[in-house]
Amino acid sequence: MSNAGTQAELVELGRRFLYPNYRQPSLVVERGQGSVLWDVAGKRYLDFFAGIAVSALGHAHPALARAIAEQATRVVHLSNYYFNEPNVRLAARICEKTGMDRAFFCNSGTEAIEASLKLVRRHFWSTGQPERLRVVAFENSFHGRTLGALAATGQNKYKEGFGPLPNVSHVPYGNVNAVRDVMASDVAAILVEPVQGEGGVLPAPPGFLAELRHLTTQHGALLIADEIQTGVGRTGTFLGIEHDGVKPDVVALAKGLGGGVPIGAMLCREALSQALPPGSHGSTFGGNPLASAAALAVLETLDKEDLLKHAEVRGARLAQGLAEIAARHPRLVASCRGRGLLQAAVLADNVDPRALLAKLQDAGLLVTIAGAQALRFSPPLVVTDAEIHEALQIFERVLENFA
Ligand SMILES: Cc1ncc(COP(=O)(O)O)c(C=O)c1O
């Protein structure tokens, strides 16, 4: 299966039978290696989107492939009726890495947010403060697609046609005074992304996250860090919030955690460990041995290959390269921003990001659009210097021709 005819046939099948809620181009990916993907027609692409900031170890990493294959020969699934070794080891490892005390596993980022919101609500219900129902979240945020996670999302385009949704106060990201104004005795939690990913790769301004920690403590509310996009080393520290020296009460993880195998996690402090007693919340697949073995392999490889440092150093190189390109093409690229290997080139208002994305794809570079005008570069954490150099060269060449 490796020719253009096969590709056309598969595209036709996809367009005929898949639910049409996505906008795929006529490209069918067959395999990958590290930060490179090949389509079924044999064309090579640099993968600087990594399945929306997921494939932390790149594609076909031997440690991840081995862990999945070996676990599949033992036991793939059990449900949570019994403990399984990869899962309990993963829980211990992830608590150690994040400074949290308890881990609940699920299958996606949205589910990790939903679990966090339910945890917070039930915590206050069970401790005699049932009036604490309101969540404070941020304009331009993205937290997921279930009705609870959607309610917290601060972008109307995702909510259209799905209302009415639970009450969430949305305030401008980075504006401490706006947060202070909405804090009251009915606030259960502040939910924040250390870098707004889908909103356009916007890092929190210096001091903002520390101020949120201060305000939640002062008002008896909880701080939930949505680390679904920023966690697992993407910004150069294990959690994005570590850059600010802040310890949240609840952390939501997913994306990079399984290196592409679906797994999410809600982590919390011991003080919240009684809020969801047996029967109150759960997941059939959450924390299954296969996904847990994959996540353990990801965490081990992060250490073994020093990938946090790698994300910091390669991220700085990518950021510098993008800034240089922006300086040479000010009419096309308005600015650059990001942290670690989550970077964006913000396109000028007159540039159509979808048209540019298509040209980049033709030239062999896969990236994504975040927010209205940001081109997001989120390669695997194993990306090499040579690959960053090549991606920047492709980007600049396409910009020159685009102009
Ligand atoms: C910050 C953040 N929260 C939540 C989600 C939802 O995660 P999932 O798509 O795995 O449900 C995403 C996905 O992009 C995200 O970036």
PDBQT file of the ligand as one rigid body, heavy atoms in Angstrom, charges set to zero:
ROOT
HETATM    1  C1  LIG A 501      -5.416  22.863  27.365  1.00  0.00    +0.000 C 
HETATM    2  C2  LIG A 501      -6.319  21.772  26.867  1.00  0.00    +0.000 A 
HETATM    3  N1  LIG A 501      -7.268  21.288  27.669  1.00  0.00    +0.000 NA
HETATM    4  C3  LIG A 501      -8.077  20.299  27.272  1.00  0.00    +0.000 A 
HETATM    5  C4  LIG A 501      -7.987  19.748  26.008  1.00  0.00    +0.000 A 
HETATM    6  C5  LIG A 501      -8.905  18.637  25.582  1.00  0.00    +0.000 C 
HETATM    7  O1  LIG A 501      -8.169  17.460  25.443  1.00  0.00    +0.000 OA
HETATM    8  P1  LIG A 501      -8.738  16.216  24.579  1.00  0.00    +0.000 P 
HETATM    9  O2  LIG A 501      -8.817  16.670  23.159  1.00  0.00    +0.000 OA
HETATM   10  O3  LIG A 501      -7.724  15.121  24.800  1.00  0.00    +0.000 OA
HETATM   11  O4  LIG A 501     -10.058  15.848  25.146  1.00  0.00    +0.000 OA
HETATM   12  C6  LIG A 501      -7.024  20.250  25.116  1.00  0.00    +0.000 A 
HETATM   13  C7  LIG A 501      -6.910  19.732  23.744  1.00  0.00    +0.000 C 
HETATM   14  O5  LIG A 501      -6.427  20.380  22.853  1.00  0.00    +0.000 OA
HETATM   15  C8  LIG A 501      -6.157  21.284  25.566  1.00  0.00    +0.000 A 
HETATM   16  O6  LIG A 501      -5.216  21.801  24.757  1.00  0.00    +0.000 OA
ENDROOT
TORSDOF 0
